[in-house]
Amino acid sequence: ATTIGIAVKAGTDLTEDLRGFVKVGYHSWKTKSATNDDGADVLYGAGLEYKLSETTAILAGYDRYTANDDSVTDMNIGIKYRF
């Protein structure tokens, strides 16, 4: 399956170095299996961002994608670098 989407992300500082965020959006998906199917549904998520320095942060997030009556959960970690 493949998906592409767009979301709005809003966040707030919880401490000087920790920021929480939520997001909600819309995604278009397509499956390639015994029954090809496609559609567009809601996506939403939440996460935390911890600032290591002025240019670097560590992120952890949870995203949920719906596709018809099914749902897919994505848990992720990453590094954010600003230049």
FENZISUL-V576036 format. One line per field, one symbol per residue. phi: phi as a letter, one per 30 degrees, with the letter a starting at -180 (. if undefined). psi: psi as a letter, one per 40 degrees, with the letter a starting at -180 (. if undefined). A space follows every 50 residues. Layout:
phi: ???
psi: ???
This chain:
phi: .bbbabbcbbbbdcbdccbcbbbbabbcbbcbbebdbalbbdbaaaabbc ddadcbbccbbbbbccbhccbbcbcbbaccbcb
psi: iiihaiihhiiihdadehhiiiiiahihihigadhhiiahaiiiiiiihh hdadehihihihihhihbeiihhhhiiihhhh.
